[in-house]
Amino acid sequence: MTTAVAAPFRFFSLQVVRTRRLGPSLVRVTFDGDDLREFRSDGGDQSLSLFLPHPGQSAPAVPVELGDTWWQGWRELPDDVRAVMRSYTLRALRRDARGATAEIDIDFVLHGMEPGATAPAGPASRWAAEATAGDRVLVLGPAVADNRAIRFRPPEDTDLVLMWGDETALPAASAILESLPAGTRARVWLEVHHAGDIQDLATEADAEITWLVRAEGSLMALDAIRDAELPPAEQPYAWIAGESGRVKELRRHLVRERGIDKRRVTFVGYWREGLTEEQMRERGE
């Protein structure tokens, strides 16, 4: 069943087509479904909500038949029944030549399941690590290409793009880099947990990409960017996304120490160390 929620977003009923391990901490899950004919997005960092079933369930429990009141109905379901909701960014959307069929990719970070992990894995990591073709999910995503869940919006006069993201922001950062037109100057820092998570990224931009590997003791986000000699620019634009504590530190550095206009800094906290997504939602983060 497909039920409209609040335009431009709606539910999409999808199933797993295939999975591909990208590194020790990362797995790509590809989904398809008839609903994807109505999926629209023009943004590199398109956010969406993914609803996953509990072990033993054949599909996620979300009362989509309630329409705009689905949220309250979902919250009222028992904890062990209510679908697990997690926020992700779209890695890729592909359509056939006629637009009749489509696939989307979502990249998952396997927190707690990578080699040497010390923290327990969350439900989304466990699901992604074990996902197989035919597994069913629901996605609350865009039906309008230009929507409010797209955050990367450099002003037209931007002459330098600055980007930082950790592994949770890597799918969005990769999609953004692919979308940048030739000649765009970009300075990019991407932070991952394992050297094996480093990827070859495609872009036509004039981009200098620096990988930071935490497990190997490389310079971390704030130190790396503070020590960097940036290209001269009159109208830089910055996009920083990932763990919210580091995002706030980096924004403070760019605005206060680098003198970048705060209106030209987009910052997104995808997660917060020590908190689950439910706890972040309760705190309004």
N, C-alpha and C positions, 0 to 999 in steps of 0.2 A: 504493500500500500504506500502511496506517495501522498503526503499531506503538506499543503503550503503552511508556512509559519508566518513570519513577518518579512515581506518582500524587502530587500532582494534575496532573502535566504529561505531555503526549504530543505526538507529531508530527501536524501537519496539512499535507496536501498541497493547495496552493493555486495559483491562477493569477491573473494580472493581468486586471482588468476594464477599468480606465481609469486615466488619470493626469491630474493638474491642477496647473499651476504656481501656487504661492501667493505667490511673490515671487522676487527675484533669486537667493536662496540656498535656496529651499524648494520641494519638490515633494511632492504627495500622491499616493500610489499606493493604489488600491482593489483588494482581492483578494476572490475568492469560491472556493467549493469545497464539495463535499458534506460534507467533514469538519467544516466549521464548525457543523454542527448540534450537535456535542459541545463546542464552544468555550464556556467560561464565564468571566466576569470581572465583579466588582462594583467594581473599583478604578479610580480615575482615572489612577493612574500605574502601570498594569499593565505589567511588563517581560516581554519575550519574546525568544527567539533566532531570528534569521532566517538561513536558509541559501540562498545564491545560487550560481548556476552560473558557471563561467568562460566567457569568450567562446568560442563554438563548441560549447558543451554545450547540450543540449536541456533538461536538468534538473540540479539540484544533486546532487552525488555524496555521499550520506550512507548508510552501511550500516544502515538502520533495521531490517532483518531480524534484526540481532543483539540486538534488545531492549535490555535494560539495559546491555549492553556496547558499544552503538553508539559511545560516545565514543572508546574505545580503537581500534576499527576505523576510525573517521574519522581519528584522528590518524595512523594507519599508512598512509593513502593518500598517494600522491605529491603534492607541493605544487601541481602544476599540474592535478591531478585533484580533490583534496579540496575540497569546497564551501567557499566563503567564509562564515564565520559572523560575524555582527554582532549586537549587542544594541540593541534598540529598545523604545520604549514604544508601547502601543496608543493611537491617537488616537480611534477610534470603532468600535463594534460595532453593527450594525443587523440586525434580523431582520424577516421578514414576519409578518403577523398570526398565522399558524399555527406559526411557528418552523421551517418546513420548509427555508427558505433563509436565508442570511446573507451579509453582507459585512463586511470590516474595512478600516479606513483606517490606513496607516502613513505618517507624514510624514518625509521624508528631508531632511537638510541637505546641500547640494551643495558640500561642502568642496572647494576647488580648481577648481570649475567656474563659480563666480559671476563677474560682471564684475570685472576688476582683480585676480583671484586670483594670488598669488605662489607658493603651494605646490601641488605636484601633487595631482591628485584621487586618492582611494582607490578601491578596487574597488566599494564599495557606492554611492558617489556616481556613478561612471561608469554602473553598472547602472541606478540610478534615473533618471538623466538620459535614458537611451535605452530605458527600459522601454516595452513595447507590449502590447496586449491579447493574452492567450494565453501570455505568458511564465510559466514555472513556477518555483515556489519551495517550500521547506519551512519551516514555522514550528514551533518547539518552544514550546508555549504551554499555558495552563491549561485543564484539564477540570473544575476545581472553582472556583466563583465567588470564594470567599474563600481566597486562597492566599498563600504567603510572598513572592511576587514583587510584592506590593502594599505600598508603603512609607508612603503617606500615611494616617496613622491618628491623627487628633487625639483626645485624651482628651475624654470627654463634658463636662467642665467648662470646655473651652476658650472663652474670651471674646474672643479676637483671633487670627486666622490671619495669619501673616507668610509670604511666599513670595518666593523669588528663583529665576530660572532663565535660562540662556542659550538660544540657539536650539535646542540639542539637547534641552533640557527643555521647550521650548515646547509640544509636543503633550501632554505629561503635565500641565503647568500649565493648559493650556486645558481639558482634560477635568476636572481637579479643580475649576476655577472653575465649569464647567457643573453640577457635582454639588453644590455648596454650597447649602444651603437658604436661603431668604429670611430676611433679618435677620442672617445671619452677617457679622460685621465682618472685613474682610480688607484687608491692605496688601500690594501686590504690585509687584515690580520684575521686568521682563522685558527681557533684553538680546539684541539682534540685531546683525547685521553691516551691514545696509542698511536705510535708512528704508522701502524698498519691502517689507520683510519684516514690517512691523507689520500686525497683523490686528485686525479687530473681533471681540471675544470676548463670548460670551453668558454671563450669570450673573444669578441672582436675589439673590446676596449683596450686601451693602453694601460693595462692593469699590472701592478706589482703586488704579488700575493706572497705573504709571509705566513708560514705555518708554525704554530706554537704547540709543542707537545708536552703536556704537563708531566707525563710519566718519566720523561727524560730530563726534567729539571730546566727546560728552556725558560727564557724570560717570559713571564706571564703578562697578561693583557696590559695593565696599567704601566708597568715598567717598560714594556716593549714599545708602546705608543709614546710614552713620555720621552724615551730616548731617540725616537725616530726623527730624522730630518725630513720634514714634509716639503713637497714641491711648492713653489710660490703659487698663490691663488688669491684672487680678490673675492670670490663668492663660493667658498667651499660648502659642501653639504655632507652631513654625516648620518650614517645609519648604524646603530649599535643594538645588538639583540643577544639574549642568552640569559644567564643567571642574573637575577635582578640586582643583587648587591654589586656585582662587577659592572653591570650596565650603569648604575648610578654613579659609581666612581669614575668611569670613563666619560660620562656626560659632564660631570663636574670639571674634569681635566680639560676637555675640549672647550667648554664655555669659559671657565675662569682662567686657565693657564694658556690656552691657545687663542682665546679671544674670538671664537666662532659664535655668531649670533645664535642664541638658544632656539630661535624660531626655525633655524636651519639644521637642527639636530633631532632626528627621530630616534627614540629609544624605546625598546620593548623588552620587558621582563618575561621570558617564557617560563621560567621556573625560579624557585628560591631554595637555596641550600637549607636542608633540614625541615622543609615543609612539603606536604603532599599538595596536589592540585586542589583537593577538597579544602584543605586548610587555607590555602591562598585565597580561594574563592570566598570563604567565610570571612576572611580579613579584608576583603575588597581589593586584593592586589592583582 
